[in-house]
Amino acid sequence: MPSTYSVPILTNDAQRLRLQALQAEFCNACNLVAPISQQHRCWHRVTLHHLAYRVLREQHPGLGAQMACNAIYAVCRAYRTLYEHPQSKWKNLPAESPLPNLLFLASAPVYFDRHTLSIKDNILSMFTLEGRLRFQLQLPAEVIERFASHRLREIVLTQIDLQYVLNFIFLDIDEESQSSTDDEWPEYLLTLESPQTNTENV
């Protein structure tokens, strides 16, 4: 099973506002890509990239190239969750069934990668819309050991109340082909089954 380590980030008010702005823009980008994924019945990352990247960069230029790719990844991941999660009612429907639209709420996490987040000499450097933010970050020894012995699958920024937290998700080498679904349905995702009014969580 994946191992997740959560590390709080100590921010001042100005830094927190920059992270909130990034989270909001990333959420908007996901909500731009999600209908494209739904329309084309596509949650393959490379294929969806070809379908959505250009319009995403045009409408959200501040995200930059790599964070736009991460938003596409987030949408692909969400649609995989829709079909693989044990709590999803869409799990056992025929493959040709219409896809619901997915709506990312404001609490949706931000996905980072080695291009948008780095850690060196206990300094965390992360992308924001207004340039890089840098924090002192003392990682626990257990997390450092995981970097050496496991594959890092995801780096996810979430907000709990006013506290931002970085989640490092690791896989063992022999777990790379396993599903990426979590135990609980993501609270930040809503499914829109009808263009009219039918909205629900799963």
C-alpha positions in Angstrom: 0.0 0.0 0.0 1.2 3.6 -0.6 2.8 5.3 2.4 1.8 9.0 3.0 3.8 11.4 5.1 2.3 14.8 5.9 4.6 17.7 6.7 3.0 21.0 7.8 4.4 24.2 6.2 4.8 27.2 8.5 3.6 30.3 6.6 3.1 33.9 7.3 0.0 35.7 6.0 1.6 36.8 2.8 2.9 33.3 2.0 -0.5 31.8 2.8 -2.2 34.2 0.4 0.1 33.2 -2.4 -0.6 29.5 -1.8 -4.3 30.2 -1.7 -4.1 32.0 -5.0 -2.2 29.0 -6.5 -4.8 26.6 -5.1 -7.7 28.6 -6.6 -6.0 28.9 -10.0 -5.1 25.2 -10.0 -8.8 24.3 -9.2 -10.0 26.6 -12.0 -7.6 24.8 -14.4 -8.9 21.4 -13.4 -12.5 22.6 -13.9 -11.5 23.7 -17.4 -10.0 20.3 -18.3 -12.6 18.1 -16.7 -15.4 18.8 -19.3 -12.8 18.0 -22.0 -12.1 14.7 -20.4 -15.8 14.0 -20.0 -16.6 15.0 -23.6 -13.9 12.8 -25.1 -14.2 10.0 -22.5 -10.5 10.3 -22.0 -8.5 10.0 -18.8 -5.3 8.8 -20.4 -2.7 11.4 -19.4 -0.9 11.8 -22.7 -4.0 11.8 -24.8 -5.8 14.3 -22.6 -2.6 16.5 -22.7 -3.0 16.7 -26.5 -6.7 17.6 -26.1 -6.5 20.1 -23.3 -3.0 21.6 -23.0 -3.3 24.4 -25.6 -6.6 25.8 -24.3 -5.4 25.4 -20.7 -2.2 27.4 -21.4 -4.2 30.1 -23.2 -6.8 30.6 -20.5 -4.5 30.1 -17.5 -1.0 31.4 -18.6 0.0 32.1 -15.0 0.1 28.5 -14.1 3.1 27.8 -16.4 3.7 24.8 -18.5 4.5 22.2 -15.9 1.7 23.1 -13.5 -0.7 23.0 -16.4 0.5 19.4 -17.0 -0.1 18.7 -13.3 -3.7 19.9 -13.6 -4.2 17.6 -16.5 -2.8 14.8 -14.3 -5.2 15.7 -11.5 -8.2 15.4 -13.8 -7.0 12.0 -15.2 -6.5 10.8 -11.6 -10.0 12.0 -10.7 -11.7 10.1 -13.5 -9.7 7.0 -12.7 -10.9 7.3 -9.2 -14.5 7.5 -10.5 -14.2 4.1 -12.1 -11.9 2.4 -9.6 -12.9 3.6 -6.1 -14.8 1.0 -4.1 -17.3 3.6 -2.9 -18.1 4.9 -6.4 -21.4 3.9 -7.9 -19.8 4.3 -11.3 -17.4 1.5 -10.6 -19.5 -1.3 -12.2 -21.4 0.5 -14.9 -20.8 -0.5 -18.6 -17.8 1.1 -20.2 -20.0 2.9 -22.7 -22.1 4.6 -20.0 -22.0 8.5 -20.2 -19.4 10.0 -17.9 -20.5 12.5 -15.4 -18.9 15.9 -15.2 -16.5 16.2 -12.3 -16.4 19.5 -10.4 -13.3 20.3 -8.3 -14.2 22.3 -5.3 -12.1 25.1 -3.8 -10.5 22.7 -1.3 -9.0 20.6 -4.1 -5.3 19.8 -3.6 -2.5 21.1 -5.8 -0.2 18.5 -7.3 3.5 19.2 -7.6 6.4 17.4 -9.2 10.2 17.7 -9.3 9.9 20.7 -11.7 7.6 22.7 -9.4 8.9 21.7 -6.0 12.3 20.8 -4.7 14.0 20.2 -1.4 17.7 20.8 -0.9 19.6 21.3 2.4 16.3 21.6 4.3 15.1 24.4 2.0 11.7 23.8 0.3 11.3 25.7 -2.9 7.9 25.6 -4.5 6.2 27.2 -7.5 3.5 29.9 -7.0 1.9 32.3 -9.4 4.2 35.1 -8.2 7.4 33.2 -8.3 9.1 30.6 -6.0 8.4 30.5 -2.3 11.1 29.1 0.0 10.7 27.6 3.4 12.8 26.0 6.0 11.7 22.4 6.1 13.1 19.8 8.5 11.9 16.4 7.2 11.6 13.6 9.6 14.2 10.9 9.3 11.6 8.4 8.3 10.7 10.5 5.3 14.3 10.9 4.3 14.7 7.2 4.4 11.7 6.7 2.2 13.2 9.0 -0.5 16.2 6.6 -0.6 14.3 3.3 -0.7 10.9 4.0 -2.3 9.4 5.6 -5.4 7.8 9.0 -4.8 4.5 8.8 -6.5 2.9 12.2 -5.7 3.6 15.5 -3.8 0.3 17.0 -2.9 -0.4 20.4 -1.2 -3.6 20.5 0.9 -5.1 23.0 3.2 -6.6 22.1 6.6 -8.3 25.2 8.1 -5.6 27.8 7.6 -2.7 25.3 7.7 -1.0 24.1 4.5 0.3 20.6 4.5 2.6 18.8 2.0 1.8 15.1 1.6 4.5 12.9 0.2 3.0 9.6 -1.2 5.5 6.8 -1.7 5.2 3.4 -3.3 7.4 0.3 -3.0 9.0 -0.7 -6.2 6.7 -3.6 -6.7 3.6 -1.5 -6.1 4.0 0.7 -9.2 1.1 -0.9 -11.1 -1.4 -0.7 -8.2 -4.4 1.5 -8.2 -4.0 5.0 -7.0 -7.3 5.2 -5.2 -7.5 6.1 -1.6 -9.7 4.6 1.2 -12.2 7.5 1.2 -13.9 9.3 -1.7 -12.3 12.7 -2.1 -14.4 15.3 -0.5 -13.3 17.9 -3.0 -14.9 16.2 -6.0 -18.5 16.4 -7.0 -20.1 14.5 -9.8 -22.6 16.4 -12.0 -24.8 13.8 -13.7 -27.0 16.2 -15.5 -26.6 19.7 -17.0 -29.6 20.7 -15.0 -29.6 20.2 -11.3 -28.5 16.7 -10.4 -25.5 17.1 -8.2 -24.1 14.6 -5.7 -20.9 13.4 -4.1 -20.4 9.9 -5.5 
